[in-house]
Amino acid sequence: MRNVAAFRRAWLLLLSGFVEPVFYLFSIGIGLGALVRTVTTDGGTVVPYAEFVAPALLAASAMNGAIADSTYNVFFKLRYQRLYDAMLATPVSPRDIAVGEILWSLSRGALYSTMFLVVAWVAGLVHSWWALLAVPAAVLVGLAFGAVGMFATTFMSSWQHFDYVTLAVQPMFLFSATFFPLSTYPDTLQWLVAATPLYQGVALERALLLGEVGWAMLWHVGYLVVLGALGVWGTSRRIATLLLT
């Protein structure tokens, strides 16, 4: 509720993270799609390039929203505003703080994803009814990145450390089968790409938007849930260590 009140007068800033994936969709998905035409997915379906890219950018929207709030904003509250010190003077526990901040970060990611899904639908890139589950899937992506992002932030002591966030997020965005099928990567790199959390989100969203639904989706869901749970647990312990000892 505190974050909702804070963003009431900064709603343009709140929505700014939605713009980048949309630009990528129209510049690469549709612009480059005029040259690439079609792509064969790892599931064997031949689809227009824009339809191949759109689910990946939807997952990236969830990632961007979650990362924005769980890193930069949390760092300021933790190191400069000392907001959490004041909260811990109440009956609120470190776990409550972690859960609250992560819920807000994944809510922001879900908002971006919902808006992006509407844009993709209007652009004629959504054809499967399974796409209705794309937003809940985006919440799982936001959970994973929000929890891990906040956990990593508790170890940072300088704004310069956020270069590491960019170093981790940007390669994931470019190489997590976002713009090319996993099968196009060398065999030695496929396992590394498949191990990244964004790839799990991309694969899940792509399966839903293209209707390639199968049992493999349970692995993607489990991966994101476990990663999110570990992030919440680790963040709770770190906040307790930093502020209560």
C-alpha positions as CSV (number, residue, x, y, z in Angstrom):
1,M,0.0,0.0,0.0
2,R,2.9,2.3,0.7
3,N,4.2,1.7,-2.9
4,V,0.8,2.3,-4.4
5,A,0.5,5.7,-2.6
6,A,4.1,6.6,-3.6
7,F,3.4,6.0,-7.3
8,R,0.0,7.8,-7.4
9,R,1.8,11.0,-8.6
10,A,4.4,9.2,-10.6
11,W,2.3,6.9,-12.7
12,L,4.1,7.9,-15.9
13,L,7.3,6.6,-14.3
14,L,5.5,3.4,-13.3
15,L,4.4,2.8,-16.9
16,S,7.8,3.7,-18.5
17,G,9.0,0.1,-18.3
18,F,6.2,-1.0,-20.6
19,V,7.5,1.0,-23.5
20,E,10.8,-0.7,-24.3
21,P,9.3,-4.2,-25.0
22,V,6.7,-2.6,-27.3
23,F,9.4,-0.8,-29.2
24,Y,11.3,-4.1,-29.6
25,L,8.1,-5.8,-30.8
26,F,7.4,-3.4,-33.6
27,S,11.1,-2.7,-34.5
28,I,12.4,-6.3,-34.4
29,G,9.4,-8.5,-34.4
30,I,7.5,-6.7,-37.2
31,G,10.4,-4.8,-38.9
32,L,12.9,-7.7,-39.0
33,G,9.9,-10.1,-39.5
34,A,9.5,-8.6,-42.9
35,L,12.9,-10.2,-43.8
36,V,12.8,-13.4,-41.7
37,R,9.1,-14.2,-42.4
38,T,8.7,-17.4,-40.5
39,V,10.4,-19.4,-37.7
40,T,10.2,-23.0,-36.8
41,T,9.9,-23.2,-33.0
42,D,11.5,-25.8,-30.9
43,G,8.1,-27.5,-30.7
44,G,8.1,-27.9,-34.5
45,T,5.5,-25.2,-35.3
46,V,6.1,-22.8,-38.1
47,V,5.0,-19.3,-37.1
48,P,5.5,-15.7,-38.4
49,Y,8.6,-14.1,-36.8
50,A,6.5,-11.5,-34.9
51,E,4.4,-14.2,-33.3
52,F,7.6,-16.0,-32.3
53,V,9.1,-12.9,-30.7
54,A,6.0,-11.5,-28.9
55,P,5.8,-14.2,-26.1
56,A,9.5,-13.6,-25.3
57,L,9.0,-9.9,-25.0
58,L,6.0,-10.5,-22.8
59,A,8.2,-12.5,-20.4
60,A,10.8,-9.7,-20.7
61,S,8.1,-7.2,-19.7
62,A,7.5,-9.1,-16.5
63,M,11.2,-9.3,-15.8
64,N,11.8,-5.6,-16.4
65,G,8.9,-4.6,-14.0
66,A,10.1,-6.9,-11.3
67,I,13.8,-6.0,-11.6
68,A,13.1,-2.2,-11.5
69,D,11.3,-2.4,-8.2
70,S,13.2,-5.1,-6.4
71,T,16.7,-3.6,-7.1
72,Y,17.0,0.2,-7.5
73,N,14.0,1.1,-5.4
74,V,14.7,-1.4,-2.6
75,F,18.4,-0.3,-2.5
76,F,17.3,3.3,-1.9
77,K,14.8,2.3,0.8
78,L,17.3,0.0,2.5
79,R,20.5,2.1,2.4
80,Y,19.4,5.8,2.2
81,Q,15.8,6.2,3.3
82,R,16.1,3.6,6.1
83,L,12.5,2.7,5.5
84,Y,12.8,-0.8,6.7
85,D,14.4,0.2,10.0
86,A,11.2,2.1,10.8
87,M,9.0,-0.8,9.6
88,L,10.8,-3.3,11.9
89,A,10.0,-1.1,14.9
90,T,6.4,-2.2,14.4
91,P,5.1,-5.9,14.6
92,V,6.2,-6.3,10.9
93,S,8.8,-9.0,10.5
94,P,11.7,-9.3,7.9
95,R,9.7,-11.9,6.0
96,D,6.7,-9.5,5.8
97,I,9.0,-6.8,4.3
98,A,10.4,-9.3,1.8
99,V,7.0,-10.7,0.8
100,G,5.5,-7.2,0.5
101,E,8.2,-5.8,-1.7
102,I,8.3,-8.8,-3.9
103,L,4.5,-8.8,-4.3
104,W,4.7,-5.2,-5.4
105,S,7.5,-6.0,-7.9
106,L,5.7,-8.9,-9.4
107,S,2.5,-6.8,-9.5
108,R,4.3,-4.2,-11.5
109,G,5.6,-7.0,-13.8
110,A,2.1,-8.3,-14.2
111,L,0.8,-4.9,-15.1
112,Y,3.5,-4.5,-17.9
113,S,2.7,-8.0,-19.2
114,T,-1.1,-7.4,-19.3
115,M,-0.6,-4.2,-21.2
116,F,1.9,-5.9,-23.6
117,L,-0.5,-8.8,-24.1
118,V,-3.3,-6.3,-25.1
119,V,-0.9,-4.7,-27.6
120,A,0.0,-8.1,-29.1
121,W,-3.6,-9.1,-29.4
122,V,-4.6,-5.8,-31.1
123,A,-1.6,-6.4,-33.5
124,G,-3.0,-9.8,-34.4
125,L,-0.2,-11.8,-32.8
126,V,-2.4,-13.8,-30.4
127,H,-4.4,-16.8,-31.7
128,S,-4.6,-19.3,-28.9
129,W,-7.1,-19.3,-26.0
130,W,-4.2,-20.5,-23.8
131,A,-3.0,-16.9,-24.0
132,L,-5.4,-16.2,-21.2
133,L,-2.9,-17.9,-18.8
134,A,-0.1,-15.7,-20.1
135,V,-0.6,-13.1,-17.3
136,P,-0.6,-15.6,-14.5
137,A,2.6,-17.1,-16.1
138,A,4.1,-13.6,-16.1
139,V,3.4,-13.3,-12.4
140,L,5.6,-16.4,-11.9
141,V,8.3,-14.7,-14.0
142,G,8.0,-11.6,-11.8
143,L,8.1,-13.7,-8.7
144,A,11.4,-15.3,-9.7
145,F,13.1,-12.1,-10.8
146,G,11.7,-10.0,-8.0
147,A,12.7,-12.4,-5.3
148,V,16.2,-13.0,-6.6
149,G,16.7,-9.3,-7.4
150,M,15.8,-8.2,-3.9
151,F,18.0,-10.9,-2.4
152,A,21.0,-9.7,-4.6
153,T,20.2,-6.1,-3.6
154,T,20.7,-6.8,0.1
155,F,24.4,-7.5,-0.7
156,M,25.0,-4.2,-2.5
157,S,26.6,-1.2,-0.8
158,S,27.1,1.1,-3.7
159,W,25.1,2.3,-6.8
160,Q,28.0,1.1,-8.9
161,H,27.1,-2.5,-8.0
162,F,24.0,-2.1,-10.2
163,D,26.3,-2.6,-13.2
164,Y,26.2,-6.3,-12.2
165,V,22.4,-6.2,-12.6
166,T,22.8,-4.9,-16.1
167,L,25.5,-7.4,-16.8
168,A,23.1,-10.2,-15.8
169,V,19.9,-9.0,-17.3
170,Q,21.0,-7.7,-20.7
171,P,22.6,-10.9,-21.9
172,M,19.6,-12.9,-20.6
173,F,17.3,-10.7,-22.6
174,L,19.3,-11.1,-25.8
175,F,20.2,-14.8,-25.6
176,S,17.4,-16.6,-23.7
177,A,15.8,-17.8,-27.0
178,T,14.2,-14.4,-27.2
179,F,14.8,-13.7,-30.8
180,F,16.0,-17.1,-32.0
181,P,14.9,-20.7,-31.2
182,L,17.0,-22.6,-28.7
183,S,18.0,-25.1,-31.5
184,T,20.0,-22.5,-33.3
185,Y,22.5,-22.2,-30.5
186,P,25.5,-24.6,-30.4
187,D,24.9,-27.7,-28.4
188,T,27.5,-26.7,-25.9
189,L,25.6,-23.5,-25.1
190,Q,22.0,-24.8,-25.2
191,W,22.2,-26.2,-21.7
192,L,23.5,-22.8,-20.4
193,V,20.7,-20.9,-22.1
194,A,18.1,-23.4,-20.9
195,A,19.3,-22.9,-17.3
196,T,18.5,-19.2,-17.2
197,P,15.3,-18.0,-15.5
198,L,14.3,-15.8,-18.4
199,Y,14.4,-18.8,-20.8
200,Q,12.0,-20.6,-18.5
201,G,9.7,-17.7,-18.7
202,V,10.1,-17.3,-22.4
203,A,9.4,-21.0,-23.0
204,L,6.4,-20.9,-20.8
205,E,4.9,-17.8,-22.4
206,R,5.7,-19.1,-25.9
207,A,3.9,-22.4,-25.3
208,L,0.8,-20.5,-24.1
209,L,0.6,-17.9,-26.8
210,L,1.3,-20.4,-29.6
211,G,-0.8,-23.2,-28.1
212,E,2.1,-25.6,-27.8
213,V,0.9,-26.8,-24.4
214,G,2.5,-29.9,-23.0
215,W,3.9,-31.5,-19.8
216,A,7.2,-29.7,-20.2
217,M,5.4,-26.6,-19.0
218,L,5.3,-28.0,-15.5
219,W,9.1,-27.9,-15.4
220,H,9.1,-24.2,-16.3
221,V,6.5,-23.5,-13.7
222,G,8.3,-25.5,-11.0
223,Y,11.6,-23.8,-11.8
224,L,10.1,-20.3,-11.4
225,V,8.2,-21.1,-8.2
226,V,11.3,-22.7,-6.5
227,L,13.5,-19.8,-7.6
228,G,11.0,-17.3,-6.2
229,A,10.6,-19.2,-2.9
230,L,14.4,-19.4,-2.4
231,G,14.6,-15.7,-3.1
232,V,12.0,-14.8,-0.5
233,W,13.6,-17.1,2.0
234,G,17.1,-15.6,1.4
235,T,15.8,-12.0,1.4
236,S,14.1,-12.5,4.7
237,R,17.3,-13.8,6.3
238,R,19.4,-11.0,4.8
239,I,17.1,-8.3,6.1
240,A,17.1,-9.8,9.5
241,T,20.9,-10.0,9.5
242,L,21.3,-6.4,8.3
243,L,18.8,-4.7,10.5
244,L,18.2,-6.9,13.5
245,T,21.7,-7.9,14.5
